[in-house]
Amino acid sequence: MKWRLVACFPRVRFVKRLPTRSISAQRYTAIPLYRYTEAGYLSFENNAVERLVKNPAIGRKKNLFVGCERGGHDAAVFYSLVSSAKMNAVEPFAWLSDVFTKLPNHRDGEAFEQAAAGQPVTSTELDELLPDRWLESHPQHAWTIDTIRRKEREAKEKSRRQNRRRSHLQFTVRSPEFY
């Protein structure tokens, strides 16, 4: 698709806004999407990210009065940790409680020295506490609520379809007394 558009319209300039939705406009809007056709490992949807952003957006009114700027920063860090756990299919409470109990044991390590000095942490000693690696050693804490909810939605949709069919049959099939 990319080579066809480029071959047909080699002199189309990229402007911020095109007045009409012509082929050249389709080429302009399709250019950023080529990455998905060239790299097969990329997802073409962002539904998972949208679901993760929904919780802070809903809680925005509740979090309006965090107290101070540091409280807002701490809330952002907490949301980031919980979202990372959910994205890696880890039960957030189990992961965070385990990580918070293990972190004091790493105080004398290289990672804390780098953080205390204001340097970026390049040490690998805390990698075992990342959600995906933590789940390998704690498979019983896999986040299954999404699977349960998906099954519930599918069952609800199935019963809704069956009820719709039943109601349709009730109105189309008439009793002999009707005639």
Secondary structure, DSSP 4 states (H G I P E B T S, - for coil): -HHHHHHH-TT----S--SS--HHHHHHHHGGGHHHHH-TTS-S--HHHHHHHHHHHHTTTGGGG-SSHHHHHHHHHHHHHHHHHHHTTB-HHHHHHHHHHHGGGGTTSHHHHHHHTT-----STTGGGSHHHHHHH-GGGB--HHHHHHHHHHHHHHHHHHHHHHHHHHHHS--GGG-
